[in-house]
Amino acid sequence: MPLYLVETISTFRIRYVIDCKEAEHAGDTVVCEEAPEFSQKHIGEDIIGIREITYDEFKHMNENLEPHENGSPWMGDKLIHIVDYDR
């Protein structure tokens, strides 16, 4: 079967509780990533693209994940989800 790369954007509502003199200071604190999250809720996921890829493209993408990405190059083919049409 062919492989498909599905790219999405996830939306989260994240709350912070900041003790400071002004609202602008609270916003700056969050933007500068200086405050811990109070809570987080996943709102939804939107598909921004779907395209067919080859196995070689998958291997190349897996080997070249950026350090800040959450992929696991050592897992290899285990990262490919196989749809079970017989269920």
BELNOR-V449348 format. One line per field, one symbol per residue. ss: DSSP state (A for helix, B for strand, O for the rest). phi: phi as a letter, one per 20 degrees, with the letter a starting at -180 (. if undefined). Layout:
# BELNOR-V449348
ss->???
phi->???
This chain:
# BELNOR-V449348
ss->OOBBBBBBBBBBBBBOOOOOOOAAAAAAAAAOOOOOOOBBBBBBBBBBBBBBBOAAAAAAAAAOOOOOOOOOAAAAAAAOOOOOOOO
phi->.feceddccedcdddcdcdbfcgffffffffelddffebbcfercdfdacbfcefffggffffdffgeeefcgfelffeeedfefef
